[in-house]
């Protein structure tokens, strides 16, 4: 298994570089790592996907190292990461203070219709105080249909009216 690591992390924006100078060394912060990957499906068809990781540690470099160890460990376990052949770090977000109002931490837009895919929250995670919640109509439909490893169309959480910027 080949991994690459020189200097793993650099500030992705000028504001991050400027703010980084004021961070106290040794103080733990929360880091969210966003990754994309290439995989070979069961019939050796090319697939791609995305996942995120979370850790509390002292630096982005330490977070990157912990994420790398986790990803390698999950690959060895097989299961969800078993067919992944390449992982790309999209970014690592450093959270010095959890905001009191909701923020968007990542958005990605792709051309074309949404591809059929399977999503799993907290794969192989059993930890006290960490819970996954889903959109109730989707959870109810999955309980009726059964197999969580097959593609199922999602019910909209919000649907915008084309003529206004508000939700329909």
C-alpha positions in Angstrom: 0.0 0.0 0.0 1.5 3.3 -1.1 1.0 6.5 0.8 2.6 9.9 0.2 3.5 12.4 2.9 5.9 15.2 2.8 4.3 18.2 4.5 0.8 16.9 4.7 -1.1 20.1 5.3 -0.9 23.7 4.3 -3.5 26.5 4.9 -5.9 26.4 1.9 -6.8 30.1 2.1 -5.0 33.3 3.0 -7.3 33.9 5.9 -6.5 30.4 7.3 -2.7 31.2 7.0 -3.2 34.5 8.9 -5.4 33.1 11.6 -3.1 30.1 12.1 -0.5 32.4 13.7 -2.8 33.1 16.7 -3.5 29.4 17.5 -2.1 28.3 20.8 0.3 25.4 20.4 -0.8 22.2 22.1 -4.5 23.2 22.4 -6.8 20.5 21.0 -9.2 21.5 18.3 -11.8 19.6 16.2 -10.8 18.7 12.6 -13.0 17.5 9.8 -11.3 15.8 6.9 -13.1 15.6 3.6 -11.8 12.9 1.2 -12.7 11.5 -2.2 -11.7 8.1 -3.5 -11.5 5.8 -6.5 -12.7 2.2 -6.1 -13.3 -0.9 -8.1 -16.8 -2.4 -7.7 -17.5 -6.1 -7.3 -17.5 -6.5 -11.1 -14.3 -4.4 -11.3 -16.3 -1.4 -12.6 -14.8 2.0 -11.8 -16.6 3.9 -9.0 -15.8 7.0 -7.0 -17.1 8.4 -3.7 -16.6 10.7 -0.8 -16.2 10.4 2.9 -15.4 12.6 5.9 -13.5 12.0 9.1 -13.6 13.8 12.5 -11.0 14.0 15.2 -9.9 16.2 18.1 -6.2 16.8 18.2 -3.5 19.6 18.4 -2.9 20.4 14.7 -4.0 19.9 11.1 -0.8 17.8 10.6 -1.7 15.6 13.5 -5.3 15.3 12.2 -4.0 14.3 8.7 -1.8 11.6 10.3 -4.7 10.2 12.4 -7.0 10.3 9.3 -4.3 8.4 7.3 -4.0 5.7 10.1 -7.8 5.4 10.2 -8.2 5.0 6.5 -5.4 2.4 6.3 -7.0 0.5 9.2 -10.4 0.6 7.6 -8.9 -0.7 4.3 -7.3 -3.6 6.1 -10.7 -4.5 7.7 -12.3 -4.8 4.2 -16.0 -4.1 4.4 -16.8 -0.6 3.3 -13.2 0.4 2.4 -12.3 -2.9 0.9 -12.5 -2.0 -2.8 -11.0 1.5 -2.4 -7.8 1.9 -4.5 -6.9 5.6 -4.1 -7.9 8.3 -1.5 -7.6 12.0 -2.1 -7.6 14.6 0.6 -10.0 17.4 -0.4 -9.4 19.5 2.7 -9.2 19.5 6.5 -11.3 22.0 8.4 -10.0 23.2 11.7 -12.7 24.2 14.2 -11.2 26.2 17.1 -14.6 27.1 18.5 -17.9 25.4 17.5 -20.2 28.0 16.0 -23.5 28.8 17.8 -25.4 28.9 14.5 -25.3 26.4 11.6 -22.5 26.7 8.9 -21.9 24.9 5.7 -18.6 23.0 5.9 -18.5 21.7 2.4 -20.4 21.9 -0.9 -19.6 20.1 -4.1 -21.5 20.4 -7.4 -21.2 17.9 -10.3 -22.6 18.0 -13.8 -25.3 15.7 -14.8 -28.1 14.0 -12.8 -27.3 12.6 -9.4 -25.8 9.2 -9.8 -27.1 6.1 -8.1 -25.1 5.6 -5.0 -25.2 4.0 -1.5 -24.4 6.1 1.6 -23.6 4.9 5.1 -23.2 7.1 8.2 -20.6 6.2 10.8 -19.4 3.0 9.1 -17.6 0.7 11.6 -18.0 3.3 14.3 -19.2 2.3 17.8 -18.5 5.1 20.2 -20.5 6.5 23.1 -21.8 10.0 22.4 -21.7 9.7 18.6 -25.0 9.2 16.9 -26.3 9.3 13.3 -29.7 10.7 12.4 -31.4 10.6 9.1 -34.3 12.3 7.3 -37.4 10.5 8.8 -39.1 9.7 5.5 -36.0 8.0 4.2 -35.4 6.1 7.4 -39.0 4.8 7.3 -38.8 3.8 3.7 -35.5 1.9 4.3 -37.1 0.0 7.2 -39.9 -1.0 4.9 -37.6 -1.9 1.9 -34.9 -3.7 3.9 -31.5 -3.9 2.1 -29.5 -0.8 3.0 -26.8 -1.7 0.5 -28.9 -1.0 -2.5 -29.6 2.3 -4.1 -32.8 4.0 -3.1 -34.0 7.5 -4.2 -34.1 10.0 -1.3 -37.1 12.1 -0.3 -36.3 15.9 -0.5 -35.5 17.6 2.8 -36.1 21.0 1.1 -37.4 21.7 -2.4 -37.1 25.2 -3.8 -39.7 26.8 -5.9 -38.2 27.9 -9.3 -39.7 31.4 -9.1 -38.5 32.4 -5.7 -35.5 31.9 -3.5 -37.6 30.5 -0.7 -38.6 26.9 0.0 -41.8 25.5 -1.6 
